[in-house]
Amino acid sequence: MRLAHRVAYETINGFIPEGMQIDHLCRVRQCVNPSHLEVVTSKVNTLRGKGLASINAKKTHCPQGHSYSGDNLFLDNRGSRNCRECHRIKSRLRYKSLADTTTVP
């Protein structure tokens, strides 16, 4: 048993390389028109979509308006992008709140 869009693509264009996926350029998953299909990597296919991964990847600034680029960008252990300036602000606030609670009158 094989998926119809893969059969349609291979009939017209030939073999689909191992590890590659078919992207529906028309965004209609049931479409089998070979001119609407393109072989891409999983990452490209995901980022072209409308899911959370593609939405977040397209963001260029954090919610506070700082740029996700250059020295202001860092990746956490999971590979998520983070804003260094927002991290600094949160750290200062956390330090200040700890200092306020530990002060003896």
Buried (B, 14 or more C-beta within 10 A) or exposed (E): EEEEBBEBBBEEEEEBEEEBBBBBBEEEEEBBBBEBBBBBEEEBBBBBBEEEEEEEEEEEEBEEEBEBEEEBBEEEEEEEBBBBBBBEEEEEEEEEEEEEEEEEE
